[in-house]
Amino acid sequence: MSGVRILGIDPGLRVTGFGVIEKHGNQLVYVASGCIKSNDKQSLPERIGTLFAGIGEVIATYRPDQSAIEKVFVNVNPQSTLLLGQARGAAMSALVHGGLPVAEYTALQVKQAVVGHGKAAKEQVQEMVVRLLNLPGAPTADAADALACAIAHAHGGQGLGALATAGYRVRGGRLIG
């Protein structure tokens, strides 16, 4: 039985998280996750190149069918926002270059789809990613955000009503068994 393989990306210039899952009907299966890191000593073009090549390697290794990426939020620091936008552009370029359709989700949409409300803390997102994918432990924050983005895409960015939560539900941001 083959499923749809989805690559989620949490873009960042210093650290870009990636997460790969498969969707089989309403069941989600963890495939892989990790981070692509650039060196602060590299020039901006070299860092962008590292990110582009890293995502290309992830695509070649895991052969996803679809991709989802988190949209950039506006930061207080315009320089940080600009750098994040450039990292996101490099990530999107790598996804398109790899032949993948790209879906975009805001952090609010991802949190809504995974936790049940858009104001969830990072720890709540990590906990739900662990539970939804039956992971033995929590992935790094960047990898968890990327997996959450893939989960949101797997369920059409809809909220918990579309999620297969294995008997769990969220009330007030807390997981209830």
Buried (B, 14 or more C-beta within 10 A) or exposed (E): EEBEBBBBBBBBBBBBBBBBBBBEEEEBEBBBBBBBBBEEEEEEEEBBBBBBEBBBBBBEEBEBBBBBBBBBEEEEEEEEBEBBBBBBBBBBBBBEEBEBEBBBBBBBBBBBBBBBBBEBEEEBBBBBBBBBBEBEEEBBBBBBBBBBBBBBBBBEBEBBEEBBBEEBEBEEBEBEE
